[in-house]
Amino acid sequence: MLLHHFNICSKDGEKVLNVFTKQLAFKLFAKKKTKSAKQWAVKNGDAIFVITENLHSEPKTQKVRINSTLQTLHCDQTAKNYAKLTKTNRESGKFSHCMEHNNEHAAEENLFCCINYHKGDSVNDVCFVVTDVTKIVEKVAQYSGDENILSWPSVIEDEFGKVEFAVIYTGIGNIIHTLLDITEYTGPFLPGFEIVNSGPEDDWQGAPELHFDHVAFACPMGYANQTLAWYDNCFEMRRFLINRDEDKEEGYTINGYDFGLRLKAMEYWTSAETMLGIQSSTKGRVAKNHIKIVIAEPLPGQGRNQVCTFLEQHGGPGVQHIGLHALDIMSTMDKMGELGMSFMLPPPTYYSEIGKLKEIAAMGESMELLQQYGILLDSEADSVDETDASTSNEKRYLMQVFTRPVFDRDTFFIELIQRCGATGFGAGNITALWRSVQAYLDN
């Protein structure tokens, strides 16, 4: 599956824009304004975010069905709040989005649709390039019902051509998917956007290029299997084993004295009939945004943890973090650090674990540098079905680090990841990364 961009629904778009351009080394390259919203598109390499600020305090609404089997949240104080929220939304239809199909401006208004039933900023739209919008919409309608089609296939165009699109609701909190068919569009981004000439690029020179690696959804207990089934039936995505230690039924679990999490993942099967397409970048090369989706949910009987904190502060399930692949993670951290971004530190004992020094040295990396940057390294980061014999004798490892929260609340992080042959997620790194987030929240 290849991803076109993520949309951020924001109460203060310019504030979020400043975080991306002033701290995360992204560049503003396009903007758009309609009667209902202001939007800014920022990019770094093949990674693109669109920041959308609604201009209407009371957006038009339509009732959206949520699968009733997904309502139970087993996190003490959060469970009651989320159950109340979803019940209210089902009965009143108060899921905010743009639904003006009969209006002559319908396509322009619906192309970026914010479901933002909670206060604050949120990554709400995972936008994909597809080759047959109608086919996927029909699959979603058949599996989830017409109520989950927020915008039926429509066309928007400008002097560069036309784009067919649709918007569908996933049933996961406020997460939607905008589906784009851009085969007949030759413009630099999308119709209606004005390309921005940022002038001198002094702040951007030397910023390493990024592309999307994965996205993590924070969900209540019991969401994982339902979510996997939805993506299997609607997008023909398949289960992806995070690590060779993962149990197929139970998922990968982080179970300790302080918190417990369950992780399950999926990815797009490239031969699937849904034909989620290939995006070409503005530089004429094939984009690298083949993405994996990770579902994180709390384990029973473990008390509060970072997923519960997210669900409470976010107002329900949603995007908890996005992984950005960096060709040189240290250079990327240097640039972002110069711009003011700070990063989470791993547990103090991480670098002194038995065998860690030997593992790092075997991969040709420096323990001192990794510790200085707070970077995690794992050489056991492949899933059990890895069969690429061409690289079997090569060093295969990955390096990872989390930023501090990007928004005002503790609801969204960026993960920098550098893959050196590895395709999965290392067992040691997974635990250490999530513990670093937990330690940050606890403090």
C-alpha positions in Angstrom: 0.0 0.0 0.0 1.3 3.4 -0.9 0.3 6.5 1.0 -0.3 9.9 -0.5 -0.4 12.0 2.7 -1.7 12.4 6.2 -4.3 15.1 7.1 -4.2 16.8 10.4 -7.4 18.4 11.6 -6.4 21.4 13.7 -8.1 24.1 15.8 -5.1 26.4 15.0 -3.5 25.4 11.7 -0.8 28.0 11.7 0.5 26.8 15.1 0.8 23.2 13.8 2.3 24.5 10.6 5.0 26.2 12.7 5.8 23.0 14.5 6.3 21.1 11.2 8.3 23.9 9.4 10.2 25.2 12.4 11.0 22.0 14.3 10.4 18.9 12.1 12.3 20.2 9.0 9.3 20.1 6.7 8.8 22.7 4.0 5.5 24.5 3.2 4.9 23.9 -0.6 1.2 24.4 -1.2 -1.9 26.0 0.4 -5.6 26.3 -0.2 -8.6 28.2 1.2 -12.3 27.5 0.8 -15.4 28.8 2.6 -15.1 26.0 5.1 -11.4 25.5 5.7 -7.8 26.7 5.4 -5.2 24.2 4.4 -1.4 24.0 4.3 0.6 21.2 2.6 4.1 20.5 4.0 6.7 17.9 2.8 10.0 16.4 3.5 11.2 14.1 0.7 8.2 11.8 0.0 6.4 12.5 3.3 3.5 14.9 3.0 1.2 16.3 5.7 -1.8 18.5 5.0 -2.9 20.7 7.9 -6.6 21.6 7.8 -8.2 24.2 10.0 -12.0 24.2 9.9 -13.5 27.7 9.6 -17.0 26.7 10.7 -17.7 26.2 14.4 -20.8 24.0 13.6 -19.9 21.8 10.5 -22.6 20.0 8.7 -23.1 16.5 10.1 -24.3 13.1 9.0 -24.9 10.0 11.1 -22.1 7.5 10.9 -22.6 3.9 12.0 -20.1 2.4 14.4 -19.9 -1.3 14.8 -21.5 -1.9 18.2 -19.1 -4.7 19.0 -16.3 -2.1 19.2 -17.6 -0.1 22.1 -16.1 -1.7 25.2 -13.0 0.1 26.5 -11.3 -1.7 29.4 -9.3 1.2 30.8 -11.1 2.3 34.1 -11.8 6.0 33.8 -11.6 6.1 30.0 -14.1 3.4 29.4 -17.1 5.4 30.7 -16.0 8.5 28.8 -15.6 6.7 25.5 -18.8 4.7 25.8 -20.7 7.9 26.5 -19.1 9.7 23.6 -19.8 7.0 21.0 -23.4 6.5 22.2 -24.0 10.3 21.8 -22.5 10.3 18.4 -24.5 7.4 17.2 -27.8 8.8 18.4 -27.3 12.4 17.4 -25.2 11.9 14.3 -22.6 14.4 15.5 -19.6 13.3 13.6 -18.3 16.4 11.9 -17.5 16.2 8.3 -18.3 17.9 4.9 -21.3 16.4 3.3 -22.7 18.6 0.6 -23.1 16.2 -2.4 -25.7 18.3 -4.2 -23.8 21.5 -3.8 -21.8 22.7 -6.8 -18.8 23.0 -4.5 -19.3 19.5 -3.1 -16.1 18.0 -4.5 -13.9 20.9 -3.4 -15.4 20.9 0.1 -15.3 17.1 0.6 -11.8 16.4 -0.7 -10.5 17.0 2.8 -13.0 16.2 5.4 -12.4 16.5 9.1 -14.0 14.3 11.6 -13.0 16.1 14.7 -15.6 15.4 17.4 -13.1 16.2 20.2 -11.1 19.3 21.1 -7.6 19.8 20.0 -5.4 18.6 17.1 -5.6 15.2 15.6 -4.2 13.2 12.6 -7.5 12.1 11.2 -7.1 11.1 7.5 -4.8 8.5 6.1 -5.0 9.3 2.4 -4.2 6.6 -0.3 -3.7 6.6 -4.0 -5.8 4.0 -5.7 -6.6 3.0 -9.3 -10.3 2.2 -8.9 -12.1 4.4 -6.3 -15.5 3.0 -7.1 -14.5 -0.6 -6.5 -13.1 0.1 -3.0 -16.1 2.2 -2.1 -18.4 -0.6 -3.1 -16.4 -3.1 -0.9 -16.7 -0.7 2.1 -20.4 -0.1 1.6 -21.0 -3.9 1.3 -19.0 -4.7 4.5 -19.8 -1.6 6.7 -22.9 -0.1 5.2 -23.6 3.1 3.1 -23.4 5.2 6.3 -19.6 4.7 6.3 -19.3 6.4 2.9 -18.7 10.0 3.9 -18.3 11.2 0.3 -19.2 9.0 -2.7 -16.9 9.1 -5.8 -16.6 12.6 -7.1 -14.3 14.5 -9.4 -12.3 17.7 -8.8 -10.2 19.3 -11.5 -8.1 22.3 -12.5 -5.9 23.2 -15.4 -3.6 20.2 -14.7 -6.3 17.6 -15.1 -8.8 15.8 -12.8 -8.7 13.7 -9.6 -11.4 11.2 -8.7 -11.8 10.7 -5.0 -14.0 9.4 -2.2 -14.0 9.5 1.6 -14.7 6.5 3.8 -15.0 6.1 7.6 -13.1 3.2 9.2 -15.2 2.9 12.4 -12.0 3.6 14.4 -12.4 6.8 16.4 -12.1 9.8 14.0 -9.9 8.0 11.4 -11.0 8.2 7.8 -9.5 7.4 4.4 -9.5 9.7 1.4 -9.1 7.6 -1.7 -7.5 9.4 -4.7 -7.2 8.3 -8.4 -4.5 10.7 -9.8 -3.8 8.9 -13.0 -5.3 11.8 -15.0 -3.6 14.6 -13.0 -0.2 16.1 -13.8 -0.1 18.9 -11.3 2.4 19.3 -8.5 0.0 18.3 -5.8 -3.8 18.3 -5.9 -6.5 20.5 -7.6 -7.2 23.8 -5.9 -3.9 24.1 -4.1 -1.7 27.1 -4.8 2.0 26.3 -4.9 4.0 28.3 -2.4 7.4 29.8 -3.3 9.1 29.8 0.1 12.0 31.9 -1.2 15.4 31.3 0.4 15.8 27.8 1.8 18.5 28.4 4.3 16.6 26.6 7.0 16.1 23.5 4.8 19.5 23.0 3.3 21.0 19.8 4.7 17.6 18.4 6.0 17.7 14.7 5.1 14.7 13.4 3.1 12.0 11.3 4.7 9.3 8.9 3.7 6.5 7.2 5.6 7.3 3.8 7.2 4.3 3.0 9.4 1.4 4.4 11.3 0.1 3.3 14.8 -3.5 3.4 15.9 -4.2 3.6 19.6 -7.4 1.6 20.3 -9.4 0.2 23.2 -9.0 -3.4 24.3 -10.6 -5.8 21.8 -10.3 -3.5 18.7 -7.4 -5.3 17.0 -9.2 -8.3 15.5 -12.2 -6.3 14.4 -9.8 -3.7 12.8 -7.8 -6.4 11.0 -11.0 -7.9 9.7 -12.2 -4.5 8.4 -9.0 -3.8 6.5 -8.9 -7.4 5.2 -12.4 -7.2 3.8 -12.3 -3.6 2.5 -8.6 -3.2 1.4 -7.4 -6.8 1.2 -4.6 -6.0 3.6 -2.8 -9.0 5.2 -1.5 -9.6 8.7 2.2 -8.6 9.1 4.1 -10.3 12.0 5.9 -7.5 13.8 8.7 -9.8 15.0 9.7 -13.5 14.9 8.7 -13.6 18.6 5.1 -12.6 17.9 2.3 -15.1 18.5 -0.1 -15.0 15.6 -3.2 -15.2 17.8 -2.1 -13.0 20.7 0.0 -10.5 18.8 3.2 -9.0 20.2 2.7 -8.2 23.9 4.7 -5.9 26.2 3.8 -7.2 29.6 5.6 -5.8 32.7 5.1 -4.7 36.2 4.1 -1.1 35.2 2.0 -1.5 32.0 0.9 -3.9 29.3 0.3 -3.5 25.6 -0.7 -5.7 22.7 0.5 -4.9 19.2 -0.8 -6.3 15.9 0.1 -5.1 12.4 -1.0 -5.4 8.8 0.3 -4.3 5.4 -1.1 -4.0 1.9 -0.7 -7.1 -0.3 0.7 -5.8 -3.6 -1.4 -8.2 -5.7 -4.7 -7.4 -4.0 -7.6 -6.6 -6.3 -8.3 -3.3 -4.5 -5.3 -1.9 -6.5 -4.1 0.8 -4.1 -1.9 2.5 -6.6 1.6 3.9 -7.0 2.3 7.6 -6.3 4.9 9.4 -8.3 6.7 12.2 -6.5 7.2 15.7 -7.8 10.7 14.6 -8.8 9.4 12.0 -11.1 10.5 8.9 -9.1 8.3 6.3 -7.5 7.4 7.1 -3.9 8.6 4.9 -1.1 5.4 5.2 1.0 4.6 1.5 1.3 3.0 1.6 4.7 2.3 -0.7 7.6 -0.5 -0.2 10.1 0.2 -1.1 13.7 -2.7 -1.5 16.2 -1.9 -0.9 19.9 -4.3 -1.8 22.6 -4.0 -2.3 26.4 -3.8 -5.6 28.1 -6.3 -6.5 30.7 -5.5 -6.1 34.4 -2.4 -3.9 33.8 -3.9 -0.5 35.0 -3.4 2.8 33.1 -0.9 3.1 30.3 0.0 5.3 27.4 -2.9 3.9 25.2 -5.4 4.7 28.0 -3.9 8.2 28.3 -4.2 8.7 24.5 -7.8 7.5 24.5 -8.7 9.8 27.4 -7.0 12.9 26.0 -7.9 12.3 22.4 -11.5 11.4 23.1 -11.3 7.9 21.6 -9.2 5.8 19.2 -6.9 7.5 16.7 -3.4 7.9 15.2 -0.9 7.7 18.1 2.3 8.0 16.1 3.7 7.9 12.6 7.0 6.4 11.6 9.2 8.4 9.2 12.0 6.5 7.6 15.3 8.5 7.5 18.3 7.5 5.4 20.5 9.0 8.1 18.8 9.1 11.5 21.6 11.0 13.2 21.7 13.7 10.6 17.9 14.0 10.7 18.0 14.3 14.5 20.8 16.9 14.2 18.7 19.1 11.9 15.5 18.7 13.9 17.4 19.4 17.1 18.9 22.6 15.6 15.3 23.7 14.9 14.2 23.0 18.5 12.7 19.5 18.4 13.5 17.3 21.4 13.5 13.5 21.6 12.5 10.9 24.2 15.3 9.0 26.0 15.3 5.2 26.3 15.3 3.5 29.7 18.7 4.1 31.4 19.4 0.3 31.4 18.9 -0.1 27.7 22.6 0.3 26.6 23.8 -1.9 29.5 21.6 -4.9 28.7 23.4 -8.2 28.3 24.7 -8.5 24.7 23.7 -5.0 23.6 27.3 -3.7 23.3 28.2 -6.8 21.2 25.1 -6.4 19.1 25.8 -2.8 18.3 29.5 -3.5 17.5 28.5 -6.4 15.2 26.4 -4.0 13.2 29.3 -1.5 12.8 27.7 1.2 14.9 29.1 3.2 17.8 27.7 2.6 21.3 28.8 6.1 22.4 27.0 7.8 19.5 23.8 5.8 19.9 23.7 6.6 23.6 24.5 10.3 22.9 21.5 10.6 20.6 19.3 8.2 22.5 18.9 5.9 19.5 17.8 2.3 19.9 19.3 -0.4 17.7 17.9 -3.9 17.1 19.4 -6.6 14.8 16.5 -9.0 15.3 13.9 -7.0 13.4 12.6 -9.3 10.8 9.3 -11.2 10.7 9.3 -15.0 10.6 8.3 -15.2 6.9 11.3 -13.2 5.7 12.6 -15.1 2.7 14.8 -12.7 0.8 17.9 -14.8 0.3 19.7 -12.1 -1.6 20.4 -10.2 1.6 20.6 -13.1 4.0 24.3 -12.7 4.6 24.1 -8.9 5.0 23.8 -7.0 8.2 20.1 -6.4 8.9 19.1 -4.0 11.7 17.2 -0.9 12.4 17.5 2.2 14.5 14.7 4.2 16.1 13.8 7.1 18.3 10.6 9.0 19.3 10.1 12.8 19.3 8.4 14.5 22.2 4.6 15.1 21.6 4.0 17.2 18.5 0.7 18.7 19.7 -0.2 20.4 22.9 -1.6 17.2 24.4 0.2 13.9 24.7 -1.6 12.4 21.8 0.8 12.3 18.8 4.4 11.5 18.3 6.8 11.2 15.4 9.1 8.1 15.3 12.3 8.3 13.2 13.4 5.0 11.9 16.4 4.0 9.8 16.1 0.5 8.3 19.4 -1.1 7.3 18.0 -4.2 5.6 15.5 -5.0 8.4 11.8 -5.2 7.5 10.1 -5.8 10.8 10.3 -4.3 14.3 12.9 -5.5 16.8 11.6 -7.1 20.0 14.0 -5.2 22.2 13.3 -1.9 20.5 9.6 -2.3 20.7 9.7 -2.7 24.4 12.2 0.1 24.9 10.4 2.6 22.6 7.1 2.1 24.3 8.7 2.3 27.7 10.3 5.6 26.8 6.9 7.0 26.0 5.5 5.6 29.2 8.4 7.1 31.2 7.8 10.5 29.6 4.1 10.4 30.4 4.7 9.3 34.0 7.1 12.2 34.5 
